[in-house]
Amino acid sequence: MIIRDVNELKNTDRSVSDAQWTSVRMLLADDQMGFSFHITYIQAGSEHTFHYKNHFESVWCVSGKGSIEDLETGEVHEIKPGVMYALDKHDKHTVRCEEELVLACCFNPPVTGKEVHREDGSYAAPDEAA
């Protein structure tokens, strides 16, 4: 059994940040669960484009308000507490935050915690060098 407290992980190497978001990695590949689980905080007023070409991601909104745009179709969907979205086709997308978003995220395959977003918004495939 694995028990972890997000508040205890915020100042460890399991907390990864950029200028406008922080992702606390509750479960990583080395936990051998077959997925990784993160609590991600995205600052109000920010906008982020991602394209997880090598991972599937599902996201559930805990709190905050924003939107997600599917960059292939142009469809925009509201993000608010209780809303889940799943990037089941490696969808290139933009997340826009009106109020700070707190999101619970799962990645498959699991991330290692050492990934860095590449210029195209993706993470390297698990078998590529990070």
Sequence and secondary structure as in RCSB ss.txt:
>XXXX:A:sequence
MIIRDVNELKNTDRSVSDAQWTSVRMLLADDQMGFSFHITYIQAGSEHTFHYKNHFESVWCVSGKGSIEDLETGE
VHEIKPGVMYALDKHDKHTVRCEEELVLACCFNPPVTGKEVHREDGSYAAPDEAA
>XXXX:A:secstr
     HHHHTTSTTEEE SSEEEEEEE GGG SSSEEEEEEE TT EEEE  TT EEEEEEEEEEEEEEETTT  
EEEE TT EEEETT   EEEEEEEEEEEEEEEES   S     TTS    TTS  
